[in-house]
Amino acid sequence: MESLQTITIILGSIVAFALFWMAIVWLVAQLSGWSKLADVYPSRIPFNESCWSLQSARFRWSSNYSGILRVCADSQALHLSVFVMFRPGNPPLSIPWEDITAQSRPFSVELRFYRAEGVPMYISRQLAGRLEQASDGRFKVEAG
């Protein structure tokens, strides 16, 4: 009887932690603006893309996606996704280059999205340079 109680407590704790984790990740997606981006930029299959894993970006309300992004680029769009354990509320995105403006800032590059106003994304200059190359010239960073 005692071992059944122990197993129940352990399983209950695991389920409670998983639900808590999913709620926190979902809340961050809402605050950061990722969910707004997902509404207007659903994922599509990339074509002949270049990808970089373990990338970082900052979104609105200083939501930091540190080292959890997979950033891909092809001649049509910027493709973003997060590790599976961060997926609740953060589905993969495909943002066409024509909907993106990029402006150099003192320590980063700020991306703005035509159909998701109010959701900035800040990336490193190094990643912005990679995106310029992978986009076949469709992504350009304007001087700040």
C-alpha positions, 0 to 999 in steps of 0.5 A: 500500500505504501509503495502505491502511494509513493508511485502515485506521488511520483507520477503526480509530481511528474504530471504537475511539473509537465503541466507547469512547464507547458503553462510557463512556456505558453505564457512566455510565447504570449508575452514575447509575441511569438504567438502573434507571429504564428497567427500571421506567419504559419510554417511552410517547408523551407526550400534549399535552406541554410540552418543554424541551431542553438541561436538566440533572440530577444522579443518584446518585454525582453523575452529572451530565447537564449540558445533555443532557436533553430534559425533557417533561411532560404531565398523566400523566407526566414524560418524559426523554430524552438526545441521541442520542449519549448514548443507549447505556444511556440509553433514553427514560423516562416516569415517572407523576406518582404515582410521583414525590415532590419535596422542596425542597433548599437549591440544587435540588429532589430527585425520588424514584421509587416503583419505583426506590428509591435513584435520586435526581434533582436538578433546578433550582427553575426546571425544577421550577416548569415541571413543576408548571405542565405537570403540571396540578397533579399534581406538587408540590414539598414544602418541605425 
